[in-house]
């Protein structure tokens, strides 16, 4: 029983520490370098920040009025 628990612990720790890689796989290469991955994350954060600021501006009516929607009422 102790051997089974130890084996389960080893497999679980290998899976957790290995991330998305298959446990006990040697020599695998990631799809992106650390620099490329950092650039992708920064680009995503920038896009998400711009989207949230756009949502806030829309909710608080901070955008300038478009001349296409102005009515010519006399």
N, C-alpha and C positions, 0 to 999 in steps of 0.2 A: 504494500500500500504506500509505503514511504517512497519507493522508487517511482511509482506512478505519479505521485504528487510532485516529486522533483522533476520528472520529465515534463509534466504539464507546466511547471514554473519556467523551465528552460524554454519551451516552445512559446509560451506567452511572452516572456521577456524578449525573445528574438523577434517576435512579430511586432511588439511595441517599439523596440529600438530600431528595427529595420524600416519602419514607416511603411510606405507603399511597396517597397521591395519585398520580394519573396524571402522568407527567412532562410538563412544558411546559403544564400546565393553569393558566390564570390566573383568579383570582377565585373559586376554590372555597372553600366554608365548611365547617369541621369540624362534626361532629354535635353536639359538646358544647363548652361554653366551657372555658377552662383551670380555672376554679373548680369547675365541675361534674365535670370529669374527676378533679381532685384529691380531691374528696369521694368519688367512686366508688372510687378507689384506696385511700383511707384506710379506707373501709367494708370493702373486701375484705381489707385487711391485718388489721383488727380481727377479722373473722370467722375468718380463717385462724389468727390467734393464739389465739383462744378454742378452736378445734377442736384445735390442737396441745396446749394445756394440758389439754383434756378427755382426749385420748389418753394423755398422760403420767399424769394422775390415775388413769385406768383401768388402765394397765400397772403402776403402783406400788401399786394397791389403796388409794388415799387417800380414796376416797369413803366416806361413812358407810353403815352397813349398813341396808338397807331392812327394815322390819318385815314386809313381805309375804313375805320369803323366810326369816324366822326359824322354825325348827321347834320345835314344842312337844313335846320328847322327855322322857319320864319314865323 
